[in-house]
Amino acid sequence: MKVLSLFDGLAGARQALKELNIDCEYYASEIDKYAIQVAKANHPDIKHIGDIKNLFKYHDINDGRNRQFYNINRGEIDLLIGGSPCQDLSIAKKDRKGLDGDRSSLFYEYVRILNEVKPKYFILENVASMSKAAKEEITKCLATLLTPYDEEYDDWELISD
């Protein structure tokens, strides 16, 4: 199984897969150097591939439809995992900016990569205590992205607290 984890942090998803005895080729996007150090110490097999904002800036090969990055071809990722930073989404922050915030707007990078990579499955998580407007925007954005690919993503659902 090929897994791509965005906003990987301490590689909690990698640890969960290990505990479930699921063998995987695990790619991680993370920028916090201390989190990367911990992840590397616990899981030296992780392939750290850098900042999400720079990922999958593909170059075309052949006819432009076969795109690749590292040794990942479009459609070869089995599971895309991630949850963009929540600081501007959480109701715990009084002056939150929602999806317009510097960190929380990274949600749109997740969507960009979801569209580029076309994984078989994806998990997007975030803080449950966000505004109704933010939840609706995320749902709308994913629905818009997934609707043209009904055959590929015919069984997706929003799971909320």
GROMACS elastic network, one bead per residue, 0.5 to 0.9 nm:
[ bonds ]
;  ai    aj funct       b0    kb
    1    22     6  0.80342   500
    1    23     6  0.66493   500
    1    25     6  0.61639   500
    1    26     6  0.83645   500
    1    77     6  0.76628   500
    1    78     6  0.59599   500
    1    79     6  0.77814   500
    2    23     6  0.89806   500
    2    24     6  0.56062   500
    2    26     6  0.60839   500
    2    27     6  0.78096   500
    2    72     6  0.87076   500
    2    76     6  0.70971   500
    2    77     6  0.50666   500
    2    78     6  0.52731   500
    2    79     6  0.66224   500
    2    80     6  0.87824   500
    3    14     6  0.88348   500
    3    24     6  0.66443   500
    3    25     6  0.61236   500
    3    27     6  0.60711   500
    3    28     6  0.83181   500
    3    77     6  0.59220   500
    3    78     6  0.59918   500
    3    80     6  0.59523   500
    3    81     6  0.75501   500
    3   119     6  0.89444   500
    4     8     6  0.89723   500
    4    25     6  0.85650   500
    4    26     6  0.60641   500
    4    28     6  0.58489   500
    4    29     6  0.78271   500
    4    77     6  0.68377   500
    4    78     6  0.82447   500
    4    79     6  0.63782   500
    4    81     6  0.62478   500
    4    82     6  0.84580   500
    5     8     6  0.54140   500
    5    11     6  0.81950   500
    5    13     6  0.76126   500
    5    14     6  0.85176   500
    5    26     6  0.75222   500
    5    27     6  0.61897   500
    5    29     6  0.62091   500
    5    30     6  0.85966   500
    5    79     6  0.82520   500
    5    80     6  0.59174   500
    5    82     6  0.56406   500
    6     9     6  0.85166   500
    6    27     6  0.85852   500
    6    28     6  0.60601   500
    6    30     6  0.67624   500
    6    51     6  0.89421   500
    6    52     6  0.68908   500
    6    80     6  0.76417   500
    6    81     6  0.61279   500
    6    83     6  0.71257   500
    6    84     6  0.79099   500
    6   110     6  0.73215   500
    7    28     6  0.76740   500
    7    29     6  0.57619   500
    7    30     6  0.51543   500
    7    31     6  0.79247   500
    7    51     6  0.87677   500
    7    52     6  0.76950   500
    7    81     6  0.85860   500
    7    82     6  0.58450   500
    7    83     6  0.64129   500
    7    84     6  0.63779   500
    7    85     6  0.77566   500
    8    11     6  0.53226   500
    8    12     6  0.74447   500
    8    13     6  0.77041   500
    8    14     6  0.88924   500
    8    28     6  0.58174   500
    8    29     6  0.58494   500
    8    30     6  0.53635   500
    8    31     6  0.88166   500
    8    35     6  0.83556   500
    8    36     6  0.85284   500
    8    39     6  0.87760   500
    8    81     6  0.83455   500
    8    82     6  0.69453   500
    8    83     6  0.84964   500
    9    12     6  0.72880   500
    9    28     6  0.88223   500
    9    29     6  0.84836   500
    9    30     6  0.61896   500
    9    31     6  0.83697   500
    9    32     6  0.73575   500
    9    34     6  0.89912   500
    9    35     6  0.53795   500
    9    36     6  0.70961   500
    9    38     6  0.89226   500
    9    39     6  0.76918   500
   10    13     6  0.85833   500
   10    14     6  0.88600   500
   10    30     6  0.89348   500
   10    34     6  0.85958   500
   10    36     6  0.66911   500
   10    37     6  0.84216   500
   10    38     6  0.60987   500
   10    39     6  0.50564   500
   10    40     6  0.88304   500
   10    42     6  0.88902   500
   11    14     6  0.51879   500
   11    15     6  0.64178   500
   11    16     6  0.87665   500
   11    28     6  0.79224   500
   11    35     6  0.80904   500
   11    36     6  0.82753   500
   11    38     6  0.82834   500
   11    39     6  0.54389   500
   11    40     6  0.87669   500
   11    42     6  0.85347   500
   11    43     6  0.80792   500
   11    46     6  0.87722   500
   12    15     6  0.50688   500
   12    16     6  0.62020   500
   12    17     6  0.86996   500
   12    39     6  0.85268   500
   13    16     6  0.50128   500
   13    17     6  0.62259   500
   13    18     6  0.85750   500
   13    81     6  0.78270   500
   14    17     6  0.51835   500
   14    18     6  0.61864   500
   14    19     6  0.86856   500
   14    24     6  0.86439   500
   14    26     6  0.72689   500
   14    39     6  0.88360   500
   14    43     6  0.77643   500
   14    46     6  0.83373   500
   15    18     6  0.50002   500
   15    19     6  0.61724   500
   15    20     6  0.85940   500
   15    42     6  0.84568   500
   15    43     6  0.80772   500
   16    19     6  0.51192   500
   16    20     6  0.62221   500
   16    21     6  0.86793   500
   16    22     6  0.87490   500
   17    20     6  0.50179   500
   17    21     6  0.62536   500
   17    22     6  0.51915   500
   17    23     6  0.73907   500
   17    24     6  0.79168   500
   18    22     6  0.57767   500
   18    23     6  0.70604   500
   18    24     6  0.85720   500
   19    22     6  0.76041   500
   20    23     6  0.88779   500
   25    45     6  0.79412   500
   25    46     6  0.75481   500
   25    47     6  0.81772   500
   26    45     6  0.74356   500
   26    46     6  0.53281   500
   26    47     6  0.62361   500
   26    48     6  0.86253   500
   27    46     6  0.59030   500
   27    48     6  0.59068   500
   27    49     6  0.66792   500
   28    46     6  0.67562   500
   28    47     6  0.60995   500
   28    49     6  0.59605   500
   28    50     6  0.75860   500
   29    47     6  0.87500   500
   29    48     6  0.60063   500
   29    49     6  0.54758   500
   29    50     6  0.51283   500
   29    51     6  0.57971   500
   29    52     6  0.58814   500
   29    55     6  0.82897   500
   30    33     6  0.80605   500
   30    35     6  0.77403   500
   30    36     6  0.68388   500
   30    48     6  0.74095   500
   30    49     6  0.78608   500
   30    50     6  0.60601   500
   30    51     6  0.59816   500
   30    52     6  0.73179   500
   31    34     6  0.88525   500
   31    35     6  0.80292   500
   31    36     6  0.74530   500
   31    50     6  0.65561   500
   31    51     6  0.57185   500
   31    52     6  0.83651   500
   32    35     6  0.53445   500
   32    36     6  0.62606   500
   32    37     6  0.87567   500
   33    36     6  0.50582   500
   33    37     6  0.62068   500
   33    38     6  0.88003   500
   34    37     6  0.50201   500
   34    38     6  0.63662   500
   34    39     6  0.86080   500
   35    38     6  0.52144   500
   35    39     6  0.61224   500
   35    40     6  0.85783   500
   36    40     6  0.59961   500
   36    41     6  0.84813   500
   36    48     6  0.79985   500
   37    40     6  0.51883   500
   37    41     6  0.61370   500
   37    42     6  0.86847   500
   38    41     6  0.51021   500
   38    42     6  0.62287   500
   38    43     6  0.83857   500
   39    42     6  0.52588   500
   39    43     6  0.57077   500
   39    44     6  0.75023   500
   39    46     6  0.77692   500
   40    43     6  0.50625   500
   40    45     6  0.76066   500
   40    46     6  0.67822   500
   40    48     6  0.87426   500
   41    44     6  0.60268   500
   43    46     6  0.59172   500
   44    47     6  0.82621   500
   49    52     6  0.84460   500
   49    55     6  0.75984   500
   49    70     6  0.85530   500
   50    53     6  0.85844   500
   50    54     6  0.72983   500
   50    55     6  0.71916   500
   51    54     6  0.55801   500
   51    55     6  0.66156   500
   52    55     6  0.51623   500
   52    56     6  0.85173   500
   52   106     6  0.83437   500
   52   109     6  0.68271   500
   52   110     6  0.79156   500
   52   113     6  0.85087   500
   53    56     6  0.87088   500
   53    57     6  0.88992   500
   53   106     6  0.82196   500
   53   109     6  0.66079   500
   54    57     6  0.64098   500
   55    58     6  0.82368   500
   55    69     6  0.82415   500
   55   113     6  0.77651   500
   56    59     6  0.86046   500
   56    68     6  0.78709   500
   56    69     6  0.60804   500
   56   113     6  0.71007   500
   56   116     6  0.73970   500
   56   117     6  0.81995   500
   57    69     6  0.81236   500
   58    67     6  0.63006   500
   58    68     6  0.64875   500
   58    69     6  0.64891   500
   58   116     6  0.89406   500
   59    64     6  0.80914   500
   59    67     6  0.66547   500
   59    68     6  0.74282   500
   59    69     6  0.82507   500
   60    63     6  0.72394   500
   60    65     6  0.71862   500
   60    66     6  0.69777   500
   60    67     6  0.56058   500
   60    68     6  0.79304   500
   61    64     6  0.53816   500
   61    65     6  0.73425   500
   61    66     6  0.58474   500
   61    67     6  0.59978   500
   61    68     6  0.78763   500
   62    65     6  0.74998   500
   62    66     6  0.68601   500
   62    67     6  0.87278   500
   63    66     6  0.69636   500
   64    67     6  0.65932   500
   65    74     6  0.86841   500
   66    73     6  0.71619   500
   66    74     6  0.69395   500
   67    72     6  0.85695   500
   67    73     6  0.60106   500
   67    74     6  0.59780   500
   67   116     6  0.89349   500
   68    71     6  0.66783   500
   68    72     6  0.54764   500
   68    74     6  0.62585   500
   69    72     6  0.52485   500
   69    73     6  0.66374   500
   69    74     6  0.85436   500
   70    73     6  0.82996   500
   72    75     6  0.83654   500
   72    76     6  0.63163   500
   72    77     6  0.71877   500
   72   117     6  0.85445   500
   73    76     6  0.54571   500
   73    77     6  0.78058   500
   73   117     6  0.76899   500
   74    77     6  0.74049   500
   74   116     6  0.69285   500
   74   118     6  0.63278   500
   74   119     6  0.79584   500
   75    78     6  0.77895   500
   75   116     6  0.87025   500
   75   117     6  0.58510   500
   75   118     6  0.50545   500
   75   119     6  0.55598   500
   75   120     6  0.71901   500
   76   117     6  0.76577   500
   76   118     6  0.79158   500
   76   119     6  0.66939   500
   76   120     6  0.79538   500
   77    80     6  0.69242   500
   77   117     6  0.68370   500
   77   118     6  0.73248   500
   77   120     6  0.66847   500
   77   121     6  0.83266   500
   78   118     6  0.88374   500
   78   119     6  0.52424   500
   78   121     6  0.59978   500
   78   122     6  0.81555   500
   79   119     6  0.58187   500
   79   120     6  0.61930   500
   79   122     6  0.53338   500
   79   123     6  0.76188   500
   80   114     6  0.74045   500
   80   117     6  0.86129   500
   80   118     6  0.88725   500
   80   119     6  0.62034   500
   80   120     6  0.81930   500
   80   121     6  0.64141   500
   80   123     6  0.62476   500
   80   124     6  0.81974   500
   81   121     6  0.87079   500
   81   122     6  0.57996   500
   81   124     6  0.61009   500
   81   125     6  0.81502   500
   82   110     6  0.74195   500
   82   122     6  0.83521   500
   82   123     6  0.64298   500
   82   124     6  0.52165   500
   82   125     6  0.63019   500
   82   126     6  0.85168   500
   83    86     6  0.81277   500
   83   107     6  0.74843   500
   83   110     6  0.80670   500
   83   123     6  0.82107   500
   83   124     6  0.53716   500
   83   126     6  0.52609   500
   83   127     6  0.86647   500
   84   103     6  0.74211   500
   84   104     6  0.59876   500
   84   105     6  0.77981   500
   84   106     6  0.57465   500
   84   107     6  0.51286   500
   84   108     6  0.87479   500
   84   109     6  0.86412   500
   84   110     6  0.73806   500
   84   124     6  0.82884   500
   84   125     6  0.77311   500
   84   126     6  0.67783   500
   85    88     6  0.78722   500
   85    89     6  0.82609   500
   85   103     6  0.55632   500
   85   104     6  0.51048   500
   85   105     6  0.82714   500
   85   106     6  0.72130   500
   85   107     6  0.78571   500
   85   126     6  0.76546   500
   85   127     6  0.88329   500
   86    89     6  0.50055   500
   86    90     6  0.58945   500
   86    98     6  0.85976   500
   86   103     6  0.72634   500
   86   104     6  0.55209   500
   86   126     6  0.65466   500
   86   127     6  0.62217   500
   86   130     6  0.84545   500
   87    90     6  0.57993   500
   87    91     6  0.88198   500
   87    92     6  0.83427   500
   87    93     6  0.69428   500
   87    96     6  0.73472   500
   87    97     6  0.88574   500
   87    98     6  0.84601   500
   87   101     6  0.81473   500
   87   103     6  0.69675   500
   87   104     6  0.65816   500
   88    91     6  0.81771   500
   88    93     6  0.68443   500
   88    95     6  0.79724   500
   88    97     6  0.51646   500
   88    99     6  0.69395   500
   88   100     6  0.79169   500
   88   101     6  0.54785   500
   88   102     6  0.79368   500
   88   103     6  0.70378   500
   88   104     6  0.56290   500
   88   105     6  0.85529   500
   88   130     6  0.87270   500
   89    92     6  0.85221   500
   89    93     6  0.78350   500
   89    96     6  0.63579   500
   89    97     6  0.70501   500
   89    99     6  0.67782   500
   89   101     6  0.81573   500
   89   104     6  0.65725   500
   89   126     6  0.86996   500
   89   127     6  0.73670   500
   89   129     6  0.77091   500
   89   130     6  0.50684   500
   89   131     6  0.70384   500
   89   134     6  0.72386   500
   90    93     6  0.59384   500
   90    94     6  0.87171   500
   90    96     6  0.73354   500
   90    98     6  0.80434   500
   90   127     6  0.63717   500
   90   128     6  0.78176   500
   90   129     6  0.54934   500
   90   131     6  0.76163   500
   91    94     6  0.66657   500
   91    95     6  0.89706   500
   91    96     6  0.74265   500
   91   129     6  0.57716   500
   91   130     6  0.56666   500
   91   131     6  0.69799   500
   92    96     6  0.84921   500
   92   129     6  0.79861   500
   92   130     6  0.88731   500
   93    96     6  0.53992   500
   96   101     6  0.73230   500
   97   100     6  0.54621   500
   97   102     6  0.84870   500
   97   104     6  0.83649   500
   98   101     6  0.57286   500
   98   104     6  0.67129   500
   98   105     6  0.78119   500
   98   130     6  0.80734   500
   98   131     6  0.78935   500
   98   133     6  0.85982   500
   98   134     6  0.63488   500
   99   102     6  0.81939   500
   99   103     6  0.82700   500
   99   104     6  0.52111   500
   99   106     6  0.81044   500
   99   107     6  0.74430   500
   99   108     6  0.85896   500
   99   134     6  0.66979   500
   99   137     6  0.84421   500
   99   138     6  0.87770   500
  100   103     6  0.84030   500
  100   104     6  0.68867   500
  100   105     6  0.54102   500
  101   104     6  0.52558   500
  101   105     6  0.55393   500
  101   106     6  0.86273   500
  102   105     6  0.57373   500
  102   106     6  0.74091   500
  103   106     6  0.56731   500
  103   107     6  0.83137   500
  104   107     6  0.59987   500
  104   108     6  0.86346   500
  105   108     6  0.59362   500
  105   109     6  0.77780   500
  106   109     6  0.50714   500
  106   110     6  0.66991   500
  106   111     6  0.88677   500
  107   110     6  0.51084   500
  107   111     6  0.64828   500
  107   112     6  0.87697   500
  107   138     6  0.83484   500
  108   112     6  0.61257   500
  108   113     6  0.86377   500
  108   141     6  0.87989   500
  109   113     6  0.61971   500
  109   114     6  0.84579   500
  110   113     6  0.52325   500
  110   114     6  0.60558   500
  110   115     6  0.85989   500
  110   124     6  0.84853   500
  111   115     6  0.61469   500
  111   116     6  0.86061   500
  111   141     6  0.80670   500
  111   142     6  0.74311   500
  111   145     6  0.80060   500
  112   115     6  0.51808   500
  112   116     6  0.62416   500
  112   117     6  0.86421   500
  113   117     6  0.57805   500
  113   118     6  0.80497   500
  114   117     6  0.54350   500
  114   118     6  0.57124   500
  114   119     6  0.69250   500
  114   122     6  0.79540   500
  114   145     6  0.88796   500
  115   118     6  0.56297   500
  115   119     6  0.85893   500
  115   145     6  0.72210   500
  115   146     6  0.85957   500
  116   119     6  0.88077   500
  118   121     6  0.84610   500
  118   152     6  0.85659   500
  119   122     6  0.66072   500
  120   152     6  0.76564   500
  120   153     6  0.80431   500
  121   153     6  0.82334   500
  121   156     6  0.88999   500
  125   128     6  0.87927   500
  126   129     6  0.88760   500
  126   130     6  0.85977   500
  127   130     6  0.63156   500
  128   131     6  0.88333   500
  128   135     6  0.89544   500
  128   160     6  0.71197   500
  128   161     6  0.61724   500
  129   132     6  0.89643   500
  130   133     6  0.82548   500
  130   134     6  0.64625   500
  130   135     6  0.68562   500
  131   134     6  0.53023   500
  131   135     6  0.64452   500
  131   136     6  0.86842   500
  132   135     6  0.51050   500
  132   136     6  0.61051   500
  132   137     6  0.86116   500
  133   136     6  0.50875   500
  133   137     6  0.61570   500
  133   138     6  0.86879   500
  134   137     6  0.50449   500
  134   138     6  0.61890   500
  134   139     6  0.85491   500
  135   138     6  0.52327   500
  135   139     6  0.61438   500
  135   140     6  0.85248   500
  136   139     6  0.50887   500
  136   140     6  0.59611   500
  136   141     6  0.84483   500
  137   140     6  0.50460   500
  137   141     6  0.59729   500
  137   142     6  0.85601   500
  138   141     6  0.51209   500
  138   142     6  0.61966   500
  138   143     6  0.84900   500
  139   142     6  0.52738   500
  139   143     6  0.59952   500
  139   144     6  0.85186   500
  139   158     6  0.74698   500
  140   143     6  0.50706   500
  140   144     6  0.60328   500
  140   145     6  0.85377   500
  141   144     6  0.52266   500
  141   145     6  0.62521   500
  141   146     6  0.86554   500
  142   145     6  0.50430   500
  142   146     6  0.59726   500
  142   147     6  0.83726   500
  143   146     6  0.51532   500
  143   147     6  0.57699   500
  144   147     6  0.55302   500
  144   148     6  0.76173   500
  145   148     6  0.68038   500
  145   149     6  0.77950   500
  146   149     6  0.52890   500
  146   150     6  0.64748   500
  146   152     6  0.83020   500
  146   153     6  0.63969   500
  146   154     6  0.85083   500
  146   156     6  0.87092   500
  147   150     6  0.53830   500
  147   153     6  0.80204   500
  147   154     6  0.86624   500
  148   151     6  0.83997   500
  148   152     6  0.89822   500
  149   152     6  0.52091   500
  149   153     6  0.59911   500
  149   154     6  0.77755   500
  150   153     6  0.51218   500
  150   155     6  0.84744   500
  151   154     6  0.55074   500
  152   155     6  0.85828   500
  153   156     6  0.60753   500
